[in-house]
Amino acid sequence: MMATETITGEERDVTEAADPFCWYELVTTDHDAASAFYEKVAGWAITDSGMADRRYSILSAGANPLGGIMSMDVPRPFWLGYVAVDDVDAYVGKVREAGGSVHRAAEDIPGVGRFAVVADPQGAAFVLFKGSSSDMPPLPAQYTPGSITWHELHTSDREGAFSFYAGLFGWTKDQGLDMGDMGIYQLIAVDGNTIGAIFADNQAPRPHWLYYIGTDDIDAALKRAEDAGATISMGPHEVPGGAWIFVGSDPQGGVFAMVGQRKLA
């Protein structure tokens, strides 16, 4: 579910939109298979990070790194979004005070930065991160092929979740779209720029963040995904603003989504 009517208007330069998410990470059960899948489907270049103590691959859209892949023995693969903060330890305390939980205490990655894995009160996980250097590599421009274009929180309590993120990061409400039986699809903004949405998803097995990958041809992306072994759970269908989306699972079970235009025949 994605609404683009507030992010496709001529009044906004989407390439300059604020984005609190600075990195995206796939935790999977099969490093090689997942790498091959997203290289084909998203068009990402995948290179080894060179870490001595673990295998970690870097995902890049063109010349812009945007995330990584690592393998772990987990029940089901999942994506984690990294939110940039100025003090990881202080924000860990704020998460606890606001009713969230800490899955992995704050620790350093030498030469990279400090991070902690946390979750909101409903259980959706994300990462707090501060880089060792103030010069973080630029993310690919939003709404371009391979970029992460939209951040969608599937939760059990829309207002409770919004209050948590608003109190923690200062995010604000944009337009609320009435989706009928699905309730309100609440757009969220950072510094006046819409970056995603929150809605109550009673069909989701657990609260989670879903990240949309940009493509320049939604039908071609769908074919690549199906050919690579994806299971498509929704779409493609049109969303407000004229874009098209689909949601699926990679062959290991990691949930992903893609958004782009439908090219005329």
C-alpha positions, -999 to +999 in steps of 0.1 A: +000+000+000+016+033-010+002+067-018+022+090-040-001+119-045+019+141-021+053+132-034+048+135-071+036+171-073+056+197-093+059+219-061+084+194-046+118+184-057+118+147-046+155+143-050+160+168-022+135+152+002+147+146+038+152+110+047+159+100+083+168+065+071+205+062+062+210+025+055+190-006+047+200-041+057+188-076+047+193-103+073+188-135+054+194-173+057+212-177+023+237-149+015+245-160-020+210-167-031+196-135-017+225-115-033+217-131-067+180-123-063+183-086-055+211-081-080+187-093-107+155-078-095+165-045-081+195-040-103+219-034-074+256-039-076+267-062-048+303-061-035+321-076-004+326-051+024+360-065+033+351-070+070+375-094+086+352-108+113+320-114+092+307-117+057+289-085+048+280-074+012+273-038+002+243-030-020+247-001-044+224+017-068+248+029-094+277+046-076+256+050-044+258+025-015+225+021+002+226-010+023+240-044+030+233-081+032+243-105+060+233-140+068+221-153+102+202-183+114+168-166+117+133-181+114+126-158+085+147-132+066+139-095+073+149-060+064+161-034+089+161+003+083+189+024+100+178+058+114+205+083+118+209+099+153+234+120+170+238+098+201+229+061+199+231+055+237+209+085+245+183+073+219+184+038+233+173+053+266+145+073+249+133+041+232+130+024+265+113+054+281+087+055+253+078+018+257+100+003+230+125-025+235+162-031+228+171-063+208+208-055+207+226-031+230+246-003+216+280-013+203+307-001+180+316-014+145+353-003+143+358+023+116+321+023+107+300+037+136+279+028+166+245+011+164+217-005+184+188-027+173+156-016+188+118-020+183+088+003+188+062-006+214+042-027+189+073-047+179+085-033+146+124-034+146+148-007+133+184+004+140+197+035+156+230+045+140+257+071+142+286+069+117+322+073+128+325+100+101+302+129+095+307+123+058+282+095+051+280+083+015+250+099-003+220+077-009+207+074-044+182+100-053+147+091-042+123+077-067+151+066-090+157+030-100+173+011-072+166+037-045+145+031-014+115+053-022+090+048+006+089+036+042+057+019+053+050+008+088+026-021+092+015-020+128-012-031+153-018+004+166-015+033+142-019+062+166+003+045+192+031+039+167+029+074+153+031+089+188+062+068+195+081+080+164+068+116+167+081+117+202+114+100+194+123+118+162+099+146+157+081+131+127+048+148+118+015+138+102+009+147+066-023+137+049-044+108+062-060+088+035-092+069+042-087+034+028-122+021+037-122-012+056-084-009+059-087+023+079-066+054+077-033+053+058-014+080+077+013+097+057+043+108+078+067+137+071+101+148+081+109+185+078+078+189+056+088+161+032+066+130+031+088+099+035+062+071+041+032+060+060+018+042+090-013+020+090-030-007+111-025-040+092-045-067+109-034-092+082+004-089+090+018-117+111+037-091+131+044-053+130+072-045+106+086-018+083+083-024+046+107-006+022+098+001-014+125-002-041+122+021-071+121+009-107+116+026-140+092-002-153+070-020-128+060-047-152+096-055-162+105-055-125+076-079-117+087-103-144+123-102-131+110-110-096+088-139-107+116-153-129+140-151-099+116-171-077+097-144-059+062-150-045+040-121-052+014-113-025-001-081-039-003-062-072+007-048-094-019-021-089-020+016-092-018+040-063-028+076-060-005+097-080-002+073-109+026+050-097+022+012-096+033-012-069+037-048-060+047-066-028+063-100-026+087-123-008+121-133-021+129-171-023+142-171+013+110-154+026+122-118+030+093-094+022+100-065-002+081-041-024+087-022-056+072+010-071+074+026-105+056+037-135+038+014-160+052+019-194+027+022-222+028-005-248 
